[in-house]
Amino acid sequence: MAELPTYPLARDPEHPLDPPPEYRELRASASLTRVRAWDGSTPWLITRYEDARRALTDRRLTMDVTSPGFPHTSPSSRLRGQGAVFFPSRPEERYAAGRTMMIREFTPLRMAELRPFVQRVADGEIDAMLAGPRPADLVEAFALPLAIKVICEFLGVPVADRGRLHELSRVLGSRTAPAERVTSALSEMDAYFRALVADPGDGLMGRIVRAYVETGELSEADAAADFQGLFFTGHGPTAYMIATGVVALLRHPDQIDVLTGTDDETVHATALQELLRYVTVSHNARQRAATDDIEIGETLIRRGEGVLIQIDSANRDETVFLEPDRLDLRRTPSRRHVALGLGVHHCTGHALADIELDVAYTTLFRRLPDLRLAVDFAKVPFKFDENLLGVHALPVTWGSGAKHRV
């Protein structure tokens, strides 16, 4: 019997923006395959696009972390599932209630009202970067503060605490952090957000506490877990996507004008969806457990078995996307990717993420039209040990063409 691939599969450091090359081989040779996780379990791995779509929308594959066979991809994943969890990871009836609650908060209209604030933050961070030394680290100078300030504003989290909260989030999203560090981070995060539930302010947290916690519809523990989850998912993926998206655009300079050359919202929307497909920063599989027997791609998945849906592989499926390893911001149809999930588990905050990414890329490249890497691409320090693909730092520089605000 052949030895099972070890999950997670390794990316090629020479091609860090591409998924592990083995996924291409798996898509060609097998619809689903068993992999061996860190704890010795052997969940099914889905790498093909059509299989991924089927799995993401089949309600017999649950995100409930208490379901038998739920596949944990790291010690951190298992530890995070032992206490109060973010609403998508709760049992079905409690998940549905949480999603309904959040959908009311993340409406496209409410998110559109935040665009002027996002624009002010983006301009302010660029102003500060232009006033500082060159080269600059785009992660610390722009991507991270933009993402954190926006989600903190929306949630009502004190911005002064952002640095510590981000570091704790990195521990919780690590594939390699030791159990004691994860346990400590979980404890600190839980205590922090429980304190905010007790004194939530006027942002989203205040609205939810008054409407759901004080009426008894939502426990304080679940509310704290939800706010922690919103902070975690609301800043990390966005910040990492801004930075890696900039890398992708600098590697494909002919594509930048697609974003900066027009204010056409349709063109921008198409471009952003292609960047999400091409980069797919969430390179940890979507984790599911089968609550009933289900057949996907001629493979029978038994009740109680774990399933890993590899969305970055699905987004590079050559049977669906022409030349999938090429970035084409005019690619249509652009919304076929699964970077943000699908169906009832489609990212609740996608409208806010779209605004942040659109503002970030267009503002950055319009104001710094000659933005460029300050080091060779091979020396950009990518991070592969987290659930998100990112860079430890992104040294950039620019010339005299930078546009200062008047």
C-alpha positions, 0 to 999 in steps of 0.5 A: 500500500502506497504511503499517504501524502502528509497534510498539509502538502508543501508549497514550492518556495520558488513559486510561493504564490502557487499552490503545492504542485502535487495538487495538479497531479492529484487533480489529474489522477484521483478525484479524492485521496486520503491524506495523513494529518498531524494526529495520524487521522486520514481524512479525504482531500478534495482538489478538483473544482467541481468536487469542491463546489459539491462538497461546499454546498452539501449540508451532509458535510458539516463544519460543526467541530463537535461532529464525529470525524471532524478533521483538525489540521493542526494542534491549534485547530483541535484546541480552538474547537474545545471551547466556545467557537465562532458561529460557523463551527457550531451545530447546525441550528445554532449556526443558522441563528448566528449566520442570520444575525451576522447577515443583518449586520454585514449588508452590502448597504451598511458596508458601502457606508464604510467606504469613505472611512476605508478610503480615509484610512488608506490615504492616511497610511500612505501619507505616513508611509511617504513621510517615512524612510524608504524602503518601507515594509508594506505589511506594517506600513499599510496592509495590516493597519488598514485591515485592523483599523477598519475591522476595529472601527466596525466592531468597536474594538479599541485600536490601541489593542490591535498589535497584541490581538494580531499576535494572538491571532497569529498563534491561533492560526499557526500550523506549528505553534505548541499546545501551551502557546495556543492554550495561553493565546486562547485564554487571553483572547477569550478574557479580552473579548468577554470583557468587551461583551461586558462593556461593548461600546456603540459598534457592532458588538454593542448592537449585538449585545443589546439585541441578543445577549441582553435578551438571552438569545445569545450567551456571553461566551458565544458572543465573545467567541463570535467577536473574536472570530470576526476580528480574526477573520476580518483583519488577517485574511484582508491584510494578507490578501492586500500584501500578497495581492500587491506581490502578484500585481508587481509580478504582473505589472501589465495588469495594474492598469486594469484597476487604476485606469478606470473607475468602472465598478464592474471592471474592478469587481472582475479584477478583484475576483480574479486576484482572490482566485489567483492568490487564495490566501486561505491555503488551509483546507475547508474542514468538514465531517460527513454526517451521512454517507455521501458520494463525491466524484465517484468516491464514497465518503462514510458517515463520520469521516473527515473531509478537507476541501482544498480551495486553492487547488480548486481555484487552479483547476485547469478543466475550469479556468483557462491557463489557471496559473496566469493572472488575468484581471479581465478573466470572465466569468470572474465569480466562479472561484471558491476563495470565499466559500460557497452556499450557506458558508460563503464568507459573511463579510465578503462585501466589506472585504471587497471594499477594502481590497478595491480601495487598497489596490487602487489607492496604492497604485494610483498614488505610488504608480512606480511602486516596486519591490525593494528586494529580489522576488526570491528574497521576499520572506513568505510565511507558510506555517499559518493557515493563511498565505502571507509574507513576514514583510514586504520591502517596497520603494518608490520614486518621485512620482508618488502623489502626496495628498493636497 
